[in-house]
Every structure is written in structure tokens, then in C-alpha cells.
Amino acid sequence: MGWEAIKKERLLLLVWEGIKEGLTEGLIEILEIWARLEVYVTREVKSFFKWFLFSVAVGITVGAVGAAFHHAVEIATELRREFPWLIFLLPVAGLLIYGMYHLMKMDNDGGTEFVLASVRDARYLRPVMVPLIFLSTTLTHLCGGSAGREGAALQIGGGIASFLGRVIHLDDMDERIITMAGMAAGFSALFGTPLAAAVFAMEVASVGTMYYSAIVPCFFSSLLADIVASHLGCSGTSFVVFNAPDLNVVTMLRIIALGAFCGMMANIFCRVMRCFGWTYRHAIKKQWLKAIVGGVLIILMTQVFGTDYNGAGMNIIADALGGRAETWAFLLKILFTAITLNAGFKGGEIVPSFYIGATFGCVIAPLLGLDPSFGASVGMVSVFCGVTNSPMTSILLGYELFAGVGVAPLALAVAVSYMLSGYTGLYHEQKVVHSKTKTVVIDKMGTEEYFNRENDLNPEDGVEKS
């Protein structure tokens, strides 16, 4: 065989080896892609469709119940306005609420606090919580207690979703997610703010972090609940804001000042709530007696200061956003709310925080050179942010409630309020995960006064993040 033939044969062998190697590598790559695709389909796509179906069930169910609750509270409010003498039945309503919870062996019911705890620890939420909070909140509004509606909405949504999770045998991790989806649906059905509701459910349980694993079920349940509630006659909450300023250096400084004042007002509200809670616990041992004392105090204060501070006060919020508010309305609402809720009446603190923020912002804004209507909108979302430690929710809430008007200055005020409001929130079960001013993990309950002075943090108290 000649040299040329040998060279040609070797070249053909090299080419063939190259082809075989290329085919082998290609086949391996195809098999790896197939394996990854199989894992993707099995895990991500299957998980997506699972939560899609669960979210449909949660959104429709909670949306319908939330709509019924919305109408019940509205009817109760109208009856109270038509028959002012119902305020004198407030102690009786308190006894009825105590009796219902005692009969169901839920004397130590944690309410919204327990729902928040279940997001972290998958605690058992009893289904009976749903009708109890529905009836007791309606009674509170019927007889003039100062309370909101969102606490009940979170409990209704979380309770229904948790029950559905147990029916379909979800594990602990998935039950936490479906509970958040229920919270989002309940909030959305009541307020008609689906974006803020979804983010609130993911954000409120832990300060400084968000449960992104629940993003699909929370958003889908929230949007679907809003659609269902709208079809059942519940119009979304919205307001008109006048004279939102253009951003410039001077305006920014004014907004920063207003945000700082709102953060301090949020801290005051939370501290007054805890102070009255401590006073009730140590001065009155019997829960039924707390209801009577609280009811009588609200009756007496109503006779002195009028009916503007009973119920949720959505009409007063609308007036403040129109540029009109009594000078001391925010302080009186704090007192009415603290007396009502710590006496055992049911409802929530978020709408009262809207009331306090709107009236406070309306009064303070002109002193800072801002329009009172715009000041009320800033105060409304900034105080809400301060008491719930939920800045992203607050920005979205401002966007949805005010149709996007002035959202940039609102966001600035929210950021300032979040930073300066401290760690004393409305919810004892809210966990402080990250510091508000340092790249430090705290990971402790925010009820501890220690965390109101962050410069006391020691290396052993927090872990510095790189």
C-alpha cells in the first residue's frame, strides 16, 4: 500500500472518530436536555397548574364570602346611621361576641395574629373562625365600635384557604402558601385593590422579606376574588386626590418631612394600642367585663365627641381626601380604636390607620406648604406603611386607591415612614427578619422593645450580610 493511500485511510479514520465523538456528545446533550425538560415539566409546570387550580378555588370561594361580608358591614353601618340608639347596645354586642367565642372554645383567639403565625409555622386555623369573625365584626359595626374590616377579611380568607388546604391534603409548606393566597383574596374582595392585596399577603408576616414562592397563587387568587366580588356588587375602593405636586427639591423636602411625621404617628398609634391592651389585661381580668367596660366607654365618648369616630369612618376619610378634617380627629380615632379592639370587639386596625393617616396628613400638610388633599393621601398610605411595615404594599395601595395620581411622591413618603416608624407594628406575630437601616439579619419577633434602638445591635444579635 502506497504512502498516499495510508495517509488517506488515516484521514478517513480521524474523520470517522470525529463524527462518532460529535454524535456521542450530541446524543448526551440531547439526553441531558430531555432530562432537564422532564424535571422542569414534572416540577415547575406541574406546580404551576396545581396552584392555578387551587387559586381558582380560593379566589372564587373567598371572593363570594368576602362580598357577602362587605354587604353585611355596609348594611350594619347604614342601620347604625339610621338608628343612632344602636350605640347603646354596644356592651350587649360585646357580651354576645364574648359568648360566641367562649361557646366555640376560642376565648384566646389570636385573630389576625394567628393567621400571620400560620404563614410561618403552618398552625391549625379552625374553620369556625370564619363565621365567628364574620358575625362579630358585623355586630361591632352595627353598634358603633371603632374598627375596620380588613382584619376580618384576612381571617376569613386565611381560614377558608387553610380549610381547603387540609381538605386536599396539602403538606405544611403548601398550606402556608394557600393561606397567603386566601389572605390576598380576602383583602382584595373587600377593598378592590388586588395588586396591593397580593403583595400584602406575601410581605406582612416578615419585616424585610417577601414570600415569592406564593406569587402566583397570591396574585391569581387576589385578581379572581376582585372579579367575583365586583360581579356580586362590591365596587372597589377609590378616591380622588387634588393638587398632587410636581417633584422638585423643595417639594421633596416637604414630602420627606410629612413622611417622617407619618412614621412617628404610626409609632404612636401602635404604642397606644399596646398600652391599652396592657391596661385591659392588668386592670380587668374577665373578658366579658372588658367588653362591658369598653362598650360603656365608647358610648360616653360618642356622646361627648359625636359619631364621626364610630365604625370604620370611610366617610371621614373621603372628607379628608377632599381637603377637610377636624384638627384632633386622628387622636380621637386612635383612642376610640384602642378602646374598642382591646375590649374584645372584632374588626381590624388597617381602616382606622387609613382614617388616622388621612386626617393627620390633611391637618399637617398645609403647615408644610402642601395641599391638604394631597397630604391626606400621603398620610393615608404612609401611616399604613408605618403600622404594618409593608412598604411595597403601601406604594401599590396608593397607586390603586388614587388611580396613579402622585404615586412618585407617595412612594418617597412611604419609604421615609417605613424607615422612621421603628419596629413597633400592629401585629405582635410579625417577625423582624431584616433591619430597616443596616444590612443585618435580625430574625426575631418585633414585639421586643430592644429593637426600637437599632444602634444597640451587637454582632451576636445580627448577622452582617456581605
C-alpha positions in Angstrom: 0.0 0.0 0.0 1.4 3.3 -1.0 2.1 6.2 1.4 -0.7 8.3 -0.1 -3.2 5.5 0.5 -2.1 5.2 4.1 -2.5 8.9 4.6 -5.9 8.8 3.1 -7.0 5.9 5.3 -5.7 7.6 8.4 -7.6 10.8 7.5 -10.8 8.8 7.0 -10.3 7.2 10.4 -9.8 10.6 12.0 -12.9 12.0 10.3 -14.9 8.9 11.4 -13.7 9.2 15.0 -14.6 12.9 15.0 -18.1 12.1 13.7 -18.6 9.4 16.3 -17.4 11.7 19.1 -19.6 14.5 17.8 -22.6 12.2 17.6 -21.9 10.8 21.1 -21.7 14.3 22.6 -24.8 15.4 20.7 -26.7 12.4 22.0 -25.6 13.0 25.5 -26.6 16.7 25.2 -30.0 15.7 23.9 -30.5 13.2 26.7 -29.4 15.9 29.3 -31.8 18.4 27.7 -34.6 15.8 27.8 -33.8 15.0 31.5 -33.9 18.7 32.4 -37.1 19.2 30.4 -38.6 16.2 32.2 -37.7 17.7 35.6 -39.0 21.1 34.5 -42.3 19.7 33.4 -42.6 17.5 36.4 -41.7 20.2 38.9 -42.3 23.7 37.6 -45.2 23.2 35.1 -46.9 20.7 37.4 -46.6 23.1 40.3 -47.9 25.9 38.2 -51.1 24.1 37.2 -51.5 22.8 40.7 -51.5 26.3 42.1 -53.6 27.6 39.2 -56.4 25.2 40.1 -56.1 25.8 43.9 -56.1 29.6 43.3 -59.3 29.2 41.3 -61.0 27.5 44.3 -59.6 30.1 46.8 -60.4 33.1 44.6 -64.0 32.1 43.9 -64.8 30.9 47.4 -63.2 33.8 49.3 -64.4 36.3 46.7 -68.0 35.2 47.3 -67.8 35.1 51.1 -65.8 38.4 51.1 -68.6 40.0 49.0 -71.2 38.8 51.5 -69.2 40.2 54.4 -68.8 43.5 52.6 -72.5 43.8 52.1 -73.2 42.8 55.7 -70.9 45.5 57.1 -72.4 48.1 54.8 -75.9 47.2 55.9 -74.8 47.3 59.5 -73.3 50.8 59.0 -76.4 52.1 57.3 -78.6 50.8 60.1 -76.4 52.4 62.7 -76.7 55.8 61.0 -80.4 55.4 60.6 -80.9 54.3 64.2 -78.3 56.1 66.4 -79.7 54.5 69.5 -78.0 51.2 68.5 -74.8 52.6 70.1 -76.3 51.9 73.5 -76.4 48.2 72.6 -72.6 48.1 72.2 -72.0 46.4 75.6 -74.6 43.8 74.7 -72.9 43.2 71.4 -69.6 42.8 73.3 -71.2 40.2 75.5 -72.6 38.4 72.5 -69.2 38.3 70.9 -67.6 37.0 74.0 -70.3 34.4 74.4 -69.9 33.1 70.8 -66.1 32.8 71.1 -66.5 31.2 74.6 -69.0 28.7 73.3 -66.7 27.7 70.5 -63.8 27.4 73.0 -61.9 30.2 71.3 -61.5 32.6 74.2 -57.9 33.1 73.4 -58.4 33.5 69.7 -55.4 35.3 68.2 -57.4 36.6 65.2 -55.2 38.2 62.5 -52.1 37.5 64.7 -52.8 33.7 64.5 -53.2 33.9 60.7 -49.9 35.6 60.4 -48.3 33.0 62.6 -49.8 30.2 60.4 -47.9 31.6 57.4 -44.6 30.9 59.1 -45.5 27.8 61.2 -48.5 26.2 59.4 -50.6 26.4 62.6 -54.1 25.0 62.6 -56.8 27.5 61.7 -60.1 26.3 62.9 -62.9 26.6 60.3 -65.3 28.0 62.9 -63.1 31.2 62.9 -64.7 32.3 59.6 -68.4 32.6 60.7 -67.3 33.9 64.1 -65.3 36.8 62.8 -68.0 37.5 60.1 -70.7 37.8 62.7 -68.7 39.5 65.4 -67.3 42.2 63.1 -70.7 42.9 61.7 -72.0 43.3 65.3 -69.2 45.6 66.2 -70.0 47.9 63.2 -73.8 47.7 63.8 -73.4 49.0 67.4 -70.7 51.6 66.8 -67.4 50.1 67.8 -64.4 51.8 66.2 -62.9 49.1 64.0 -62.0 48.3 60.4 -62.9 45.4 58.2 -59.6 44.1 56.8 -58.7 42.1 59.9 -61.8 40.1 59.4 -61.1 39.8 55.7 -57.7 38.4 56.4 -59.1 35.9 58.9 -62.0 34.9 56.5 -59.7 34.4 53.6 -56.9 32.7 55.5 -59.4 30.5 57.4 -61.2 29.4 54.2 -58.0 28.7 52.3 -56.4 26.8 55.2 -59.5 24.6 55.4 -59.3 23.9 51.6 -55.7 23.1 52.0 -56.5 20.4 54.6 -59.3 19.0 52.5 -56.9 18.4 49.6 -54.2 17.2 52.0 -51.5 19.8 51.3 -48.3 19.5 53.3 -47.2 22.2 55.8 -45.2 24.2 53.2 -48.0 24.3 50.7 -50.6 25.1 53.4 -48.7 28.2 54.2 -48.8 29.3 50.6 -52.5 28.6 50.2 -53.1 30.6 53.5 -51.4 33.6 52.0 -53.5 33.2 48.8 -56.6 33.3 51.0 -55.4 36.4 52.8 -54.8 38.1 49.5 -58.2 37.1 48.2 -60.0 38.4 51.3 -58.2 41.7 51.3 -58.9 42.1 47.5 -62.5 41.2 47.7 -63.1 43.8 50.4 -61.1 46.7 49.1 -60.9 46.1 45.4 -57.1 46.6 45.3 -55.8 43.2 44.0 -52.2 44.2 43.4 -51.7 45.6 46.9 -53.6 42.7 48.4 -51.4 40.1 46.8 -48.2 41.8 47.8 -49.5 42.4 51.4 -50.1 38.7 51.9 -46.5 38.0 50.9 -45.0 40.9 52.8 -46.8 41.4 56.1 -45.7 38.3 58.0 -42.0 39.0 58.0 -40.5 42.5 58.0 -37.8 43.0 55.4 -38.5 39.9 53.3 -41.2 38.6 51.0 -42.5 35.1 50.2 -42.0 35.0 46.5 -42.9 31.3 46.4 -46.5 32.4 46.8 -46.5 35.0 44.0 -48.7 33.0 41.5 -51.4 31.8 43.9 -51.5 35.2 45.7 -51.9 37.3 42.5 -54.2 34.9 40.8 -56.5 34.4 43.9 -56.4 38.2 44.5 -57.4 39.1 41.0 -60.1 36.4 40.8 -61.6 37.4 44.1 -61.8 41.0 43.0 -63.6 39.9 39.8 -66.0 37.7 41.8 -66.7 40.4 44.4 -67.3 43.0 41.6 -69.8 40.8 39.9 -71.6 40.5 43.3 -72.0 44.2 43.7 -68.8 45.2 45.6 -67.3 48.2 44.0 -63.6 48.8 44.6 -62.4 51.5 47.0 -61.1 54.6 45.2 -60.6 58.2 45.9 -59.8 61.4 44.0 -56.7 63.4 45.0 -56.4 67.1 44.2 -53.3 69.1 43.6 -50.6 66.5 43.6 -47.3 68.5 43.3 -44.6 68.1 40.7 -41.4 66.8 42.1 -38.6 69.3 42.7 -36.1 69.8 45.5 -38.3 71.9 47.7 -41.3 69.6 47.3 -39.2 66.6 48.0 -38.0 68.1 51.3 -41.6 68.8 52.3 -42.7 65.3 51.4 -39.8 63.8 53.4 -40.9 65.9 56.4 -44.5 64.7 56.0 -43.4 61.1 55.7 -41.3 61.4 58.8 -44.3 62.8 60.8 -46.5 60.0 59.5 -43.9 57.4 60.6 -43.9 58.9 64.1 -47.7 59.0 64.1 -47.8 55.3 63.1 -45.4 54.5 66.0 -47.7 56.4 68.4 -50.8 54.5 67.2 -49.1 51.2 67.7 -47.9 52.1 71.2 -51.3 53.4 72.3 -52.8 50.1 71.1 -50.3 48.1 73.1 -50.7 50.4 76.1 -54.5 49.9 76.2 -54.0 46.2 75.7 -51.7 46.1 78.7 -54.1 48.2 80.8 -57.1 45.9 80.0 -55.1 42.8 80.8 -53.9 44.0 84.2 -56.9 46.1 85.3 -59.7 43.8 84.2 -59.3 40.0 84.4 -62.6 38.9 83.0 -63.0 39.1 79.2 -66.8 39.7 79.5 -66.2 42.6 81.8 -63.7 44.1 79.4 -66.5 44.1 76.7 -68.9 45.9 79.0 -66.3 48.5 80.2 -65.1 49.1 76.6 -68.7 49.4 75.3 -69.6 51.9 78.0 -66.5 54.0 77.4 -67.3 54.2 73.7 -70.9 55.2 74.4 -69.8 58.0 76.8 -67.1 59.2 74.3 -69.6 59.2 71.5 -72.0 61.4 73.5 -69.1 63.9 74.0 -67.4 63.9 70.7 -70.1 62.7 68.2 -70.4 59.8 65.9 -67.5 60.6 63.5 -65.3 58.1 65.3 -67.6 55.1 65.3 -67.3 52.3 62.8 -64.7 52.4 60.0 -65.2 56.1 59.2 -64.8 55.8 55.4 -66.9 59.0 55.0 -64.4 60.9 57.1 -61.5 59.5 55.1 -63.3 60.8 51.9 -63.8 64.2 53.5 -60.1 64.4 54.4 -59.1 63.5 50.9 -61.4 66.3 49.8 -59.3 68.7 52.0 -61.5 68.8 55.1 -60.6 67.3 58.5 -61.1 68.2 62.2 -57.8 69.2 63.9 -57.8 66.5 66.5 -59.7 63.8 64.6 -56.7 61.5 64.3 -56.0 61.5 68.1 -59.7 60.7 68.9 -59.8 57.9 66.3 -56.7 56.4 68.0 -58.4 56.4 71.4 -61.8 55.1 70.0 -60.0 52.3 68.2 -57.7 51.3 71.1 -60.6 51.1 73.5 -62.8 49.1 71.1 -60.4 46.5 69.8 -58.6 45.8 73.1 -62.0 45.3 74.8 -62.6 42.2 72.6 -64.7 43.7 69.8 -63.7 42.5 66.4 -62.7 44.1 63.1 -59.3 45.4 62.2 -56.8 48.2 62.6 -56.0 49.0 58.9 -59.0 51.1 58.1 -58.6 53.0 61.3 -54.9 53.6 60.3 -56.3 55.0 57.0 -58.5 57.3 58.9 -55.7 58.4 61.2 -53.3 58.9 58.4 -55.7 60.8 56.1 -56.9 63.2 58.8 -53.4 63.7 60.2 -52.0 64.3 56.7 -54.8 66.7 55.9 -54.1 68.8 59.0 -50.3 68.7 58.8 -49.8 69.2 55.1 -50.7 72.9 54.9 -48.2 73.6 57.7 -45.5 72.2 55.4 -46.7 74.1 52.3 -48.6 71.1 50.7 -52.2 70.8 49.6 -54.4 69.2 52.3 -56.0 66.7 49.9 -52.6 65.5 48.7 -51.4 65.5 52.3 -54.3 63.2 53.2 -53.4 60.7 50.5 -49.7 60.7 51.7 -50.8 60.3 55.3 -53.2 57.5 54.5 -50.6 55.2 52.8 -47.6 56.4 54.9 -49.3 55.7 58.3 -50.5 52.3 56.9 -46.9 51.5 56.0 -45.7 52.5 59.4 -48.1 50.3 61.3 -47.8 47.3 59.0 -44.1 47.6 58.0 -45.2 46.9 54.4 -43.7 49.5 52.1 -44.2 47.8 48.7 -47.9 47.1 49.6 -48.3 50.8 50.6 -46.9 52.1 47.3 -49.2 49.7 45.3 -52.1 50.7 47.5 -51.5 54.4 46.8 -51.4 53.6 43.1 -54.7 51.6 43.1 -56.6 53.8 45.6 -55.7 57.1 43.8 -55.6 55.9 40.2 -51.8 56.5 40.0 -52.1 60.2 40.9 -49.0 61.4 42.7 -47.5 57.9 43.1 -43.9 59.1 42.9 -44.1 61.5 45.9 -46.3 59.0 47.7 -43.5 56.4 47.3 -41.0 58.8 48.8 -43.1 59.4 51.8 -43.8 55.7 52.3 -40.0 55.0 52.2 -39.4 57.6 54.9 -42.2 56.4 57.0 -41.0 52.8 56.8 -37.6 53.8 58.0 -38.6 56.1 60.8 -41.6 54.2 62.2 -39.4 51.8 64.2 -40.2 48.1 64.8 -43.4 48.5 66.9 -46.1 47.3 64.4 -49.7 46.5 64.9 -49.1 42.8 64.7 -47.3 41.0 67.5 -46.7 37.9 65.4 -45.0 40.0 62.7 -41.3 38.9 62.6 -38.5 41.3 62.1 -36.2 39.5 59.6 -34.0 42.3 58.3 -33.0 45.6 59.8 -34.6 48.7 58.4 -31.3 50.7 58.2 -28.5 48.2 58.1 -27.5 45.1 56.1 -28.2 43.0 59.1 -30.4 39.9 59.7 -32.3 40.3 63.0 -34.8 37.3 62.7 -36.6 38.0 66.0 -40.1 39.0 67.0 -40.7 42.7 66.6 -42.6 42.9 69.9 -39.3 43.2 71.8 -38.6 46.8 72.8 -34.9 46.1 72.2 -35.3 46.6 68.5 -36.6 50.1 68.8 -32.9 51.2 69.2 -31.0 49.6 66.4 -27.7 51.1 67.4 -27.8 48.6 70.3 -27.3 45.8 67.9 -24.3 43.6 68.7 -22.5 41.1 66.4 -24.2 38.3 68.3 -27.7 39.8 67.7 -27.5 40.1 64.0 -25.6 38.6 61.1 -24.0 41.1 58.8 -24.8 40.5 55.1 -22.0 40.7 52.6 
